[in-house]
């Protein structure tokens, strides 16, 4: 949520900052602003709306300066306005701050700053005023002023700070929010997301929890929260620049849906050998999987796979609940944490509870250098590459494939698979990328469904066993980008209440690939049909049970049941995309949502 970009070097900062903000647009935001140091003072501009509105406001004005900060804001405290947009300033306008996160004790702090002039109703604005008080007392020591200010703040934050008195200097700090320094030649960068840095560098130093950094054109210095120096090697990021271009597609989301056959091939390549190097303690008797949103759905597939193949009891918890409840973690429990960004606040909170309880933590994340990657005992890095669309598509299938392959490896070690079963499953996994490609070639069939379903319908997605999670995920995609009411439900639970919703305005999406519950799905579909519900079914090609009880049918290739969620979710992603497109929605940046949820 929100985005930070910073630059210090020998080039003009304005274009670099605006370009960086543009690359952070996918995270979700409602206003934007920048500030540059022009050698004599600070020059700033802010605007509600998109970065294009900020560009228009700047126009042809001279906006020169070789260091600066930019920010995209997602409103929490205070509405969407120019005054509430970042950066925020000290009373004398000489200190500027951009901030991601929440200052939980801002009301208390603001009461202690009554002699200061506030120009917004945000929680952020207390920060520059607190720094200002310390800066004057310390004779212009910006680093120490920031350090002392942070000790007063409760909450989560990533901040960038600059002052008119020190051209070419940025100070940055983080607690519970991601922040990355990019290293260049004679110049350095700051960003809340690696994607903003890709045009300039792939060498980054992620700030760790509680760290503070001084950044200028010659280098960086890292400190802990008490200003004790720290040293750390840079991380090389392997993402390619063309990953952030649309490549001929109208939207990033459609591009990323179609990339899934490629990302699946990458996930499978050499992964079995990599999994064999994992250390899974012998005393493990159960597993807890932690995730939020789409990652939680992937965890549900993982639960079914682990219980089915490895005969291990598994609990799947939403991070926001696990971190505050009576937790299930102990030394005999393996914790598997799923997060695309590796910065999901609630997932990180649950992981920290698990580690404190002595539970070994295995992370599955898409982001090297992320907080989750650094705090976990072991990491499986997904190979999905940069995902720009806010609604997860290729990262979901990457998480699911990694959970399945991990389940296979755990089962192999526990010797719970029949002879030859592991090899059969591996062969099935290797066919998935080609089967995905075949499904994606038939997207026009789903586009036909979307034309009808975009006309004032509500949605019920039904699934069972491996595809209960697929029902949840399909419904979530429709909510996220089409803004239409949709529910994912266990098909066997329809008679316990949801059948009351069935009428001709309800579109029932039945996920019914061939497997152990196919006949049960037929009965559940019949329950809907008997009440005049219209059924759109996803079923395995060649099986004859689902077609006769469905109004509309999309067939997917035959595969081992454990892999069916990977194929069945593709038409549901396409359906949500095409319905949203029919309704004129912004599919890449849906309203009120952000790509990386770094606050509670």
Secondary structure, 3 states (H helix, E strand, C coil): CCEEEEEECCCCHHHHHHHHHHHCHHHCCCEEEEEEECCCCEEEEEEECCHHHHHHHHCCCCCCCCEEEEEEECCCCCCCCCCCCCCEECCCCCEEEEEEEEECCHHHHHHCCCCCCCCCCCCCHHHHHHHHHHHHHCCCCHHHHHHHHHCCCCEEEEEEEEECCCCCCEEEEEEECCCEEEECCCCEEEECCHHHHCCCCCEEEECCCCCEEEEECCEEEEECCCCCEECCCCEECCCCHHHHCCCCCCCHHHHHHHCHHHHHHHHHCCHHHHHHCCCCCCCCCEEEEEECCHHHHHHHHHHHHHHHHHCCEEEEEEHHHHCCCCCCCCCCEEEEEEECCCCCHHHHHHHHHHHHCCCCEEEEECCCCCHHHHHCCEEEECCCCCCCCCCCCHHHHHHHHHHHHHHHHHHHHHCCCCCCHHHHHHHHHHHHHHHHHHHHCCHHHHHHHHHHHCCCCEEEEEECHHHHHHHHHHHHHHHHHHCCCEEEEEHHHHHHCHHHHCCCCEEEEEEECCCCCHHHHHHHHHHHHCCCCEEEEEEECCCCCCHHHCCEEEEECCCCHHHHHHHHHHHHHHHHHHHHHHCCCCCCCCCCCCCCCCCC
